[in-house]
Amino acid sequence: MKFSDSSTPNLTTFGAVKRRSVSVETTKLVEAKPMFLDQSLPLLIQPQIEGVNLTVWANTNRDFIQTALQKHGGILFRNFGIRDVEEFEELIQTVSGELLDYRDRSSPRSPVNGNIYTSTDHPANQTIFLHSENSYAASWPLKIFFCCLIPPTEGGETPIADTRKLLQRIPPEIRRRFAEKQVMYVRNFGDGFGLPWQTVFQTENTSQVVDFCRKNGIEWEWKGQNRLRTRQVRQAIAHHPITGEAVWFNHGVFFHVSTLEPPIREALLKAFSEEDLPHNTYYGDGSPIEPEVLEEIRAAYRAETVLFPWETGDILMLDNMLTAHGRQPFSGPRKIVVGMSELFSQNL
């Protein structure tokens, strides 16, 4: 699909690229098509002439972007010459409003500028399993954006998967069981492994932690010596608030101890009892999730995973409920930043 634009804003950039006399009424500005012939995810949008300003183009095509995102689940903007965090932040604000603070955290991230963060501070040699941002929480962003400022030398892809297809690939009996029982998340803080509760809840005040837990349907237990255990039961299957589609939307496999890489898993099981593990998951009634069920779900994620190498200036826009994401191990420098928007909250 190619676009021309009959509006009058300057759609070309200044600086190294000299402004050219171009009729925006007749020139095809961008092309939009699936990146892969056999996959709808992601939709690839690229400029067809030199110097197209992505933010200006996006501002005049917001309806198309929203419709395409709901259909494909993810859009990759490539070759628009994005070079810095400020341009990335401006695009997010243009198409999706104000950026969200990262609360109720599970991944180590560092602030870059305002509410733009490093995508993750996990060691480069570790795989991050696919997940939907904050699906364990009572509130989550509907949109999540990634921008590649420095691509890795090798690896470091951000794998993505359509959660609608993922749900359909999971065997019906497993879907039914999770729909009925939901998922319980148990997290322990302050034992020297994983994020401390002060980072997760962004406060040093225990009363504020309790208030947050109470408002967000989280059971809490102070274990002494500034240690905290929380439990919360959330959905396994959700319905998208705009499209109404059913999606596989949870951290049930991601947080389960069996998903950790073997050396890390073995070290944790040696150091902690099951109830004191930094994080683990169960059915919503507290019963264990069977190993064979977990493996069926992992297999579904693997079957639906889509990979592409990062290029400098890439921006990946995901509907957080329609598309899960992760990270591959990498070597060399890698600077991927992230921003989130459009908070959606459950009625607890």
C-alpha positions, 0 to 999 in steps of 0.5 A: 500500500502506497500513500500520497498526502494532500495536506500542506505540512512540510514533510521533509526534514532539514539539516544534512538533507536539503529541502527539495521542491516536491509536490506532496499531492502527487508523490508517493510518500511511504509504502506500507506492506507486511515485512514477510510474505507469510506473516501479517506481523509486523507491518513495514512502513518505509519512505518512498522519497528522501527526507520524509519526516515521520512525525509529521507524516504520522500526524496526518495519518493517525487513523490509518496507523491505529487501524493498521496496528489493530489489524497487524498488531505491530508496525515497524517504521524503517529508514526515516532517519531517526537518530535520537531519543527526542525524535522517538518521544515526539513520535509517541506523543503524536500518535499515542499521547503522553508517555507513562511512568514505569510502575509495578515493575518486573524488568530492570530498566534505566531512565534515559529521558523523562519516561523513555527507558532502556528496553532492559538492563538484563545481561546480554547473554540472557534470553528474555522470554516473550511476554505482554508488558505488565499483564500481571498487573491491574493496569497496563499500557495499550501501546509500547514502542521500541527505538533502535539507536545502536543495533547489536553486532550479533543477535539482540532481536526483539522477537514478537508474537501475535497473541490472538494466534497464540491463544488459538494455538494453545490446546482448547483444554488448557485454554479452558482451564486457565480461563476458569482458574486464571493465574496467581503470581507470587513475588518475593522482594528483599532477599538479595535477588531480583528487583527490590520492592523500592524499585518495583513500587517506586517508593521507600515508604511501606505505607505507600506500598500497602496503599498501592497493593490495596488499590490494585488487588494485591495481597501483601505480607511483610516478612521482617527485615524489610522483606515483602511477599505479594500474591495477585490473581489475574486473567489468563485470557483477556479481551481487547478493549477496542477490537473485542478480540480474545488474546492470551495475555498473562505472565504465567509462563514468563514468571514460572521458575521452570522458564528460567535458564537452567543455571539460574533456575538451579541456583535459585532452587538451591538458595530458596524454598519454593514459596520464597522464590523471587517470582513464580506462578500457579493456577489462580486457586494456588495449585501448581501448573503442570510441567507438560502444560507449561511446555505446551504453552512455550511451544505455542510461543515458539511457533508464533515467534517472528524475528527480524534484525534491528537497524539504526533508526527503527521504531517498532510500535506494538499493540501491547495486548495484541503482540507479545515481545521478548529479547534474544541474547546479543554481542556488541553494543546494543541501545534500544529504548522504550516508551509506553502509552495509553494506560488501561485499567481493570475494574477490580 
